[in-house]
Amino acid sequence: MSDQKLGPILDGLGNTLELDEGDLIVSAFVICKVVGEDGRVSLGLSSSEGLSWVDQNGLLYSAQQIVNQAEVTNGDDA
């Protein structure tokens, strides 16, 4: 197992983010579903340098609230 840069991987998956002029991303917490060669599924986590576990939890909680609201608004059953 080796560390890999996530930029090209996320780009290849089609990840984008809406930003307004002048917006600045100051930290990131990335959650990935990883499927091994043997088919085993695991969770991959990566955070920007200096991001504390408190910040990670805050970002995770906030993201979950956005996802939950989107599911209600869009009527998703998945």
C-alpha positions in Angstrom: 0.0 0.0 0.0 1.3 3.5 -0.9 0.1 7.0 -0.4 -1.4 8.5 -3.6 -2.3 12.0 -4.5 -6.1 12.3 -4.5 -6.4 15.2 -7.0 -6.1 13.0 -10.2 -8.3 10.3 -8.6 -11.1 12.7 -7.6 -10.8 14.4 -11.1 -11.2 11.0 -12.7 -14.3 10.3 -10.7 -15.8 13.6 -11.9 -15.8 15.4 -8.6 -16.4 19.1 -8.8 -17.4 21.9 -6.4 -19.4 25.1 -7.0 -17.3 28.1 -5.9 -18.0 31.8 -6.2 -15.3 34.2 -7.4 -12.9 34.8 -4.5 -13.9 31.6 -2.5 -11.0 29.9 -0.9 -10.9 26.3 0.2 -8.9 26.3 3.4 -9.3 22.6 4.5 -10.6 19.3 3.2 -11.8 16.0 4.6 -12.2 13.3 2.0 -14.2 10.1 2.5 -13.7 7.3 -0.1 -15.1 3.9 -0.8 -12.2 1.6 -1.7 -12.6 -1.8 -3.3 -9.5 -4.0 -3.1 -8.4 -6.5 -5.8 -10.1 -9.2 -3.7 -13.4 -7.3 -3.8 -13.2 -6.4 -0.1 -14.7 -2.9 0.5 -13.2 -0.5 3.0 -13.3 3.2 3.9 -10.5 5.6 3.1 -10.2 8.9 4.9 -7.8 11.8 4.1 -7.6 15.2 5.7 -5.6 18.3 4.8 -2.6 19.0 6.8 -3.3 20.6 10.2 -7.0 19.5 10.3 -7.7 18.4 13.8 -10.1 15.6 14.8 -12.5 18.3 16.1 -12.5 20.0 12.7 -12.9 16.6 11.0 -16.0 15.8 13.1 -17.4 19.3 12.4 -17.0 18.8 8.6 -18.4 15.3 8.7 -21.4 16.3 10.8 -22.1 19.4 8.6 -21.8 17.3 5.4 -24.2 14.7 6.8 -26.8 17.4 7.5 -26.5 18.6 3.9 -26.9 15.1 2.5 -29.9 14.4 4.8 -31.5 17.6 3.7 -30.9 16.9 0.0 -32.5 13.4 0.4 -35.6 15.0 1.9 -35.8 17.7 -0.7 -35.1 15.4 -3.7 -37.3 12.6 -2.3 -34.4 10.1 -2.6 -35.2 6.6 -1.3 -31.6 5.4 -1.5 
